[in-house]
Amino acid sequence: MNDQRTYDVAIIGAGPAGSFLAYQLSVHGLRVALFEKEKLPRKKTCAGGLSAKISDILPFDITPVIQRKIYGATVSHKFQDAFTKYADKLLISTVDRSDFDYYLVQYAKEKGTHLFDDVRIEDLTSDGDAYILKSDKKEIRCKIAVGADGAQSFLARKISLNPISRSHFGLQTEISLDALRPFDFNTIRLDFGNVRDGYFWVFPKKETASVGVIGRLRDAARLRPHLSDWLKLLGVDPDNVVVHGHPIPHRITHSPVSLDRIFLIGDAAGAADYWTGEGIYNALKTAQMLAGHIAAYFAGDQHALARYEKEMDRETLPDLRSSYHLSRLFNYLSLVAFRAIRNNDYPWDVFCRIMRGERSFSEVQKRLRPHILANKIFNRKSRSR
Ligand SMILES: Cc1cc2nc3c(=O)[nH]c(=O)nc-3n(C[C@H](O)[C@H](O)[C@H](O)COP(=O)(O)OP(=O)(O)OC[C@H]3O[C@@H](n4cnc5c(N)ncnc54)[C@H](O)[C@@H]3O)c2cc1C
């Protein structure tokens, strides 16, 4: 079935990046088509942790889909010596990704986005004036095409863009809280030292928790046995759980994220943070940046579209790069870093500020001069409990 209209913008992928872009462009009065290959609401392999800074970006309240508010972290090293630190303000909210993503889609639809779910885009061609997106069910024309289609983006491959310079792999399962060895479920659990450039986590939600591990993509095959060890430690039989995994992509060096009037955002643009693997915040942020430039273009600014890539480089690259360097250092010195967090407040305060958006990884890297660090570490008393 062909749609005779020419949409201003067609977006492939109704994850946070695609839906939030659709929402903003629809608010600007543009004709927007949003394609999603799955029937919505769909499942997504994710721990569902939203750092508190997300409220700086989203213009609407997400309270209805928040499952738990996190105010601390229980941290261990190689499964030993766990301690808990608390924050006085919100650090992270946890959500179920099918609820959260569908919630954003509803906002986009309310503002006028045309949603086509259960439609996988399989080809993109051009007739000179417009792009034509094709699936086995549908064919539509658009002036601008956006790939918000995740870590294994079809659109990036189609136009031969490869913005991803490093990748992690995340593996996770959902466990009932009742089945876990109890800890304070208003904290997350983290363990460092066992996995190169990675960590284990438990992110409690309302009745379940995401239990998982992140490591380098090249070490993906070793992550399943690692996850089994983590599950055993938490009191869970690893043979009785369903595990899902997915790559987490990072753009830490410059490479194109656009070609003519085709753009990549979110995971498709490698926007996930290297150290934490947090991708939802930058999915929303890249959507927000692109929305501003597309709206300016349709308002008559012919140069607006060229500014997206420059803004991506300015606003996300320094941080992603710093996160990469800090993560490497942290993992190399994992025991020292662990003890520094346990025995002092400064590293913990920095983590809390990053979660709240009060500090960025690039600022941390700039400030991380050994003499300043030593001064801060050794002159503060510990508040760990
Ligand atoms: C195990 C794991 C845990 C994670 N935990 C966290 C976390 O706690 N917090 C966090 O911030 N991030 C986390 N992430 C990362 C996060 O999931 C991603 O960074 C985030 O989903 C990126 O959003 P997106 O909108 O760019 O892409 P996605 O959410 O991947 O959405 C892309 C959408 O495009 C659709 N699609 C793909 N191809 C097509 C096509 N051809 N046609 C139509 N539709 C298509 C897909 O079905 C999908 O719905 C985790 C990742 C993993 C693997």
The ligand as an ORCA input file, in Angstrom:
! r2SCAN-3c Opt
* xyz 0 1
  C      21.552     -4.979     28.452
  C      21.430     -3.483     28.225
  C      21.127     -2.655     29.284
  C      21.008     -1.275     29.095
  N      20.669     -0.497     30.154
  C      20.534      0.837     29.991
  C      20.130      1.660     31.064
  O      19.884      1.197     32.183
  N      20.005      2.996     30.833
  C      20.265      3.541     29.603
  O      20.158      4.779     29.465
  N      20.620      2.775     28.560
  C      20.752      1.436     28.715
  N      21.077      0.655     27.635
  C      21.270      1.290     26.321
  C      19.893      1.669     25.730
  O      19.068      0.548     25.682
  C      20.037      2.262     24.319
  O      21.124      3.143     24.293
  C      18.762      2.990     23.907
  O      17.707      2.090     23.765
  C      18.975      3.744     22.598
  O      17.753      4.288     22.171
  P      17.445      4.451     20.596
  O      16.113      5.084     20.504
  O      18.591      5.099     19.935
  O      17.424      2.963     20.016
  P      16.486      1.736     20.408
  O      15.891      1.920     21.741
  O      17.293      0.520     20.142
  O      15.297      1.828     19.358
  C      15.491      1.516     17.999
  C      14.163      1.052     17.451
  O      14.274      0.912     16.025
  C      13.517     -0.219     15.620
  N      14.035     -0.624     14.317
  C      15.255     -1.115     14.022
  N      15.374     -1.342     12.704
  C      14.200     -0.968     12.135
  C      13.704     -0.972     10.778
  N      14.458     -1.400      9.748
  N      12.436     -0.525     10.555
  C      11.661     -0.083     11.594
  N      12.069     -0.086     12.888
  C      13.333     -0.516     13.151
  C      13.790     -1.225     16.732
  O      12.812     -2.231     16.793
  C      13.765     -0.312     17.981
  O      12.470     -0.234     18.542
  C      21.206     -0.719     27.795
  C      21.506     -1.562     26.715
  C      21.630     -2.930     26.916
  C      21.955     -3.822     25.741
*
